[in-house]
Structure formats: structure tokens, C-alpha cells
Amino acid sequence: MNIKNVAVLGTGTMGHGIALLSAKAGLNVKMYGRTDESLDRGISSIIASLNRLTIQGNLSEFECQEILGRIKGVKTLEEVAEDTDFIIESVAENLELKQNIFNKLDSLCGPEVILASNTSGLSPTDIA
């Protein structure tokens, strides 16, 4: 499978970092947040990271704009599932929240879509 379009659920430290690295690798990224405020925070964190990389001489301003152009904020799981090859959730460590997200995604995505979780303390078996 050739992965080109990814979605990252969550705009916090892990979510925005995964979104940034995915876009830096040339992938098209949808970053999911439940509110405009969370999306704004996530995008602001990405911009701050890109600015640091530019100041350090690791990326040009042009490269930063290209990377940022590959990231789109979305607020519905329907938007997340549309034309996406790989989805990784990185939401709060709340079992019920993660289960609800995966149940919804399971009904929205075809069998070819890869669903993944970023969890530090929950059992993947319990989430699935």
C-alpha cells in the first residue's frame, strides 16, 4: 500500500508532532480537533516548531511553507475518513473516548484504511 494521505486525531504535544513529521515526510495531513481553539493551538505549535527549525538552519522558509501547506485542520470524523490511507489517534488517555473514536472510524473507513493508536498507558486490546 502506498500511503499518501494521513490523519492525526489530536492537536496536543503528540498529535501536532506526528502531524508535523508526516507533512515533513511529504504526506498530506488532516489534523483533527474537536474545536477551532484546539485546531488553532495545534497549528500554532506546528508553526512554532517550524520557526525553530528555520532559525536553526534546518529548513528554509519555503520548505516550512510547503510543509504547512500539507496540513489541513478538520473537525469531523467524516472528514478524517474521506480519502485517507492511514489514521492515528493521539487523543487524551481516556479509554471510552478512544473506543468511541475507533467504533465510529470503523463504520466510516473501508478495510484498506490503517487505524492506529498512540497510547502510553492503555492496552491496545482494550481500545480495539
C-alpha positions as CSV (number, residue, x, y, z in Angstrom):
1,M,0.0,0.0,0.0
2,N,1.3,3.4,-0.9
3,I,0.4,5.8,1.9
4,K,-0.1,9.5,0.8
5,N,-2.9,10.8,2.9
6,V,-2.8,10.5,6.7
7,A,-5.0,11.9,9.5
8,V,-3.9,12.6,13.0
9,L,-6.5,12.8,15.7
10,G,-5.4,15.1,18.4
11,T,-3.7,18.5,18.5
12,G,-1.6,18.2,21.7
13,T,2.1,17.5,22.0
14,M,2.0,14.1,20.3
15,G,-0.7,15.0,17.8
16,H,0.9,18.1,16.4
17,G,4.3,16.4,16.4
18,I,3.0,13.5,14.4
19,A,1.3,15.8,12.0
20,L,4.4,17.9,11.5
21,L,6.7,14.9,10.9
22,S,4.2,13.4,8.5
23,A,3.9,16.6,6.5
24,K,7.7,17.0,6.6
25,A,7.9,13.5,5.0
26,G,5.8,14.7,2.1
27,L,2.4,13.3,3.2
28,N,-0.9,15.1,3.1
29,V,-2.1,15.5,6.6
30,K,-5.5,16.1,8.2
31,M,-5.2,17.2,11.8
32,Y,-8.5,16.5,13.7
33,G,-9.5,18.7,16.6
34,R,-13.0,19.0,18.2
35,T,-12.9,22.8,18.3
36,D,-11.5,25.7,16.4
37,E,-9.5,26.6,19.5
38,S,-7.8,23.2,19.6
39,L,-7.0,23.3,15.9
40,D,-5.6,26.8,16.3
41,R,-3.4,25.6,19.2
42,G,-2.2,22.6,17.2
43,I,-1.4,24.7,14.1
44,S,0.3,27.4,16.3
45,S,2.5,24.6,17.8
46,I,3.4,23.4,14.4
47,I,4.3,26.9,13.2
48,A,6.4,27.4,16.4
49,S,8.3,24.2,15.6
50,L,8.8,25.2,12.0
51,N,10.1,28.6,13.1
52,R,12.7,26.9,15.4
53,L,13.8,24.7,12.6
54,T,14.2,27.7,10.3
55,I,16.2,29.7,12.9
56,Q,18.4,26.6,13.4
57,G,19.1,26.5,9.7
58,N,17.4,23.1,9.3
59,L,14.7,24.3,6.9
60,S,14.2,27.2,4.6
61,E,11.2,29.4,4.9
62,F,10.0,28.0,1.6
63,E,10.2,24.4,2.9
64,C,8.3,25.5,6.0
65,Q,5.5,26.9,3.9
66,E,5.4,23.7,1.8
67,I,5.1,21.6,5.0
68,L,2.4,23.8,6.5
69,G,0.5,23.7,3.2
70,R,0.2,19.9,3.5
71,I,-1.6,20.2,6.8
72,K,-5.4,20.8,7.0
73,G,-7.4,21.1,10.1
74,V,-10.7,19.2,10.3
75,K,-13.4,18.9,12.9
76,T,-15.4,15.8,12.0
77,L,-14.5,12.2,11.8
78,E,-16.3,12.0,8.4
79,E,-13.7,14.5,7.1
80,V,-11.0,12.4,8.7
81,A,-12.1,9.2,7.0
82,E,-12.5,10.8,3.5
83,D,-9.7,9.8,1.1
84,T,-7.4,8.8,4.0
85,D,-4.9,5.9,3.9
86,F,-3.7,5.9,7.5
87,I,-5.3,7.3,10.7
88,I,-3.5,7.6,14.0
89,E,-5.3,8.8,17.1
90,S,-3.4,10.7,19.7
91,V,-6.2,11.9,21.9
92,A,-6.4,12.1,25.7
93,E,-5.7,8.8,27.6
94,N,-9.4,8.1,28.1
95,L,-10.4,4.5,27.2
96,E,-14.1,5.4,26.5
97,L,-13.1,8.3,24.2
98,K,-10.6,6.1,22.3
99,Q,-13.1,3.3,21.9
100,N,-15.8,5.7,20.7
101,I,-13.5,7.1,18.1
102,F,-12.4,3.7,16.8
103,N,-16.0,2.5,16.7
104,K,-17.0,5.5,14.6
105,L,-14.0,5.2,12.3
106,D,-14.6,1.5,11.8
107,S,-18.0,2.4,10.4
108,L,-16.7,5.2,8.2
109,C,-13.5,3.7,6.8
110,G,-13.0,0.9,4.3
111,P,-11.0,-2.2,5.1
112,E,-7.9,-0.8,3.3
113,V,-7.5,2.1,5.8
114,I,-5.0,1.5,8.5
115,L,-6.1,2.6,12.0
116,A,-3.5,3.1,14.7
117,S,-3.4,4.4,18.3
118,N,-0.8,6.4,20.2
119,T,-1.2,5.4,23.8
120,S,1.2,5.4,26.7
121,G,-0.9,3.6,29.4
122,L,-3.9,1.9,27.8
123,S,-4.0,-1.6,26.4
124,P,-4.5,-1.7,22.6
125,T,-6.6,-4.8,23.1
126,D,-9.0,-2.8,25.4
127,I,-9.2,0.0,22.9
128,A,-10.0,-2.2,19.9
